[in-house]
Amino acid sequence: MSDTITFGQRPLQTIDTNVRVELFDPPMCCPTGMCGPTIDPALLDVNEMILALQNEGIGVVRYQMASHAQAFANNRAVLDLVRTKQLAALPITVVNGNIVKVGAYPSLGEVRAALNGQTQ
């Protein structure tokens, strides 16, 4: 569920209290990785997946190690994977608190199945 802080009629900040999908990204040149002269098609797919999930009201958050180090440190399972497999572990996808994919981005179908408590 989201809480909106308002001032008069204008919302100032939306706080998503229902994040259900977390993506722990490998180091990238920008927050989405969709920058530079060539764009990785996998990152385009991830962006489309995120937009589709958000349009369904599902909270999605992305973390990069350089700018969101605390998110990595706060998730013990993610931190253990990064310590063990180093950068080969990334990206790591967490759905409803459970790691569902390591070393590659999931498909939209994989995320939906995990959201429904199913395995593919």
Contacts in CASP RR format, 6 or more apart in sequence:
PFRMAT RR
TARGET T0000
AUTHOR 0000-0000-0000
METHOD contacts of the structure
MODEL  1
MSDTITFGQRPLQTIDTNVRVELFDPPMCCPTGMCGPTIDPALLDVNEMI
LALQNEGIGVVRYQMASHAQAFANNRAVLDLVRTKQLAALPITVVNGNIV
KVGAYPSLGEVRAALNGQTQ
1 17 0 8 1.000
1 18 0 8 1.000
2 14 0 8 1.000
2 15 0 8 1.000
2 16 0 8 1.000
2 17 0 8 1.000
2 18 0 8 1.000
3 14 0 8 1.000
3 15 0 8 1.000
3 17 0 8 1.000
4 11 0 8 1.000
4 13 0 8 1.000
4 14 0 8 1.000
4 15 0 8 1.000
5 11 0 8 1.000
5 12 0 8 1.000
5 13 0 8 1.000
5 14 0 8 1.000
5 15 0 8 1.000
6 12 0 8 1.000
16 59 0 8 1.000
16 61 0 8 1.000
18 59 0 8 1.000
19 59 0 8 1.000
19 60 0 8 1.000
19 61 0 8 1.000
20 58 0 8 1.000
20 59 0 8 1.000
20 60 0 8 1.000
20 95 0 8 1.000
20 96 0 8 1.000
20 115 0 8 1.000
21 53 0 8 1.000
21 58 0 8 1.000
21 59 0 8 1.000
21 60 0 8 1.000
21 61 0 8 1.000
21 93 0 8 1.000
21 94 0 8 1.000
21 95 0 8 1.000
21 111 0 8 1.000
21 115 0 8 1.000
22 60 0 8 1.000
22 61 0 8 1.000
22 62 0 8 1.000
22 63 0 8 1.000
22 71 0 8 1.000
22 75 0 8 1.000
22 93 0 8 1.000
22 94 0 8 1.000
22 95 0 8 1.000
22 97 0 8 1.000
23 46 0 8 1.000
23 50 0 8 1.000
23 60 0 8 1.000
23 61 0 8 1.000
23 62 0 8 1.000
23 63 0 8 1.000
23 91 0 8 1.000
23 92 0 8 1.000
23 93 0 8 1.000
23 94 0 8 1.000
23 105 0 8 1.000
24 63 0 8 1.000
24 65 0 8 1.000
24 71 0 8 1.000
24 72 0 8 1.000
24 75 0 8 1.000
24 78 0 8 1.000
24 82 0 8 1.000
24 90 0 8 1.000
24 91 0 8 1.000
24 92 0 8 1.000
24 93 0 8 1.000
24 94 0 8 1.000
25 33 0 8 1.000
25 62 0 8 1.000
25 63 0 8 1.000
25 64 0 8 1.000
25 65 0 8 1.000
25 90 0 8 1.000
25 91 0 8 1.000
26 65 0 8 1.000
26 87 0 8 1.000
26 90 0 8 1.000
26 91 0 8 1.000
27 64 0 8 1.000
27 65 0 8 1.000
27 66 0 8 1.000
27 87 0 8 1.000
28 64 0 8 1.000
29 35 0 8 1.000
29 36 0 8 1.000
31 62 0 8 1.000
31 64 0 8 1.000
31 67 0 8 1.000
32 43 0 8 1.000
32 47 0 8 1.000
32 62 0 8 1.000
33 39 0 8 1.000
33 40 0 8 1.000
33 43 0 8 1.000
34 43 0 8 1.000
34 44 0 8 1.000
34 47 0 8 1.000
42 104 0 8 1.000
42 105 0 8 1.000
45 105 0 8 1.000
45 107 0 8 1.000
46 105 0 8 1.000
48 108 0 8 1.000
49 105 0 8 1.000
49 106 0 8 1.000
49 107 0 8 1.000
49 108 0 8 1.000
49 111 0 8 1.000
50 60 0 8 1.000
50 62 0 8 1.000
52 108 0 8 1.000
53 59 0 8 1.000
53 60 0 8 1.000
53 108 0 8 1.000
53 111 0 8 1.000
54 60 0 8 1.000
58 115 0 8 1.000
63 71 0 8 1.000
63 72 0 8 1.000
65 72 0 8 1.000
65 82 0 8 1.000
65 90 0 8 1.000
72 78 0 8 1.000
72 79 0 8 1.000
72 82 0 8 1.000
73 79 0 8 1.000
75 94 0 8 1.000
77 94 0 8 1.000
77 99 0 8 1.000
78 92 0 8 1.000
78 94 0 8 1.000
78 99 0 8 1.000
81 89 0 8 1.000
81 92 0 8 1.000
81 99 0 8 1.000
81 102 0 8 1.000
82 89 0 8 1.000
82 90 0 8 1.000
82 92 0 8 1.000
85 102 0 8 1.000
85 103 0 8 1.000
88 103 0 8 1.000
89 102 0 8 1.000
89 103 0 8 1.000
90 103 0 8 1.000
91 101 0 8 1.000
91 103 0 8 1.000
91 104 0 8 1.000
91 105 0 8 1.000
92 99 0 8 1.000
92 101 0 8 1.000
92 102 0 8 1.000
92 103 0 8 1.000
93 99 0 8 1.000
93 100 0 8 1.000
93 101 0 8 1.000
93 102 0 8 1.000
93 105 0 8 1.000
93 106 0 8 1.000
93 111 0 8 1.000
94 100 0 8 1.000
95 111 0 8 1.000
95 114 0 8 1.000
95 115 0 8 1.000
96 114 0 8 1.000
96 115 0 8 1.000
96 117 0 8 1.000
98 114 0 8 1.000
100 106 0 8 1.000
100 110 0 8 1.000
100 111 0 8 1.000
100 114 0 8 1.000
101 110 0 8 1.000
106 114 0 8 1.000
109 120 0 8 1.000
110 120 0 8 1.000
113 119 0 8 1.000
113 120 0 8 1.000
END
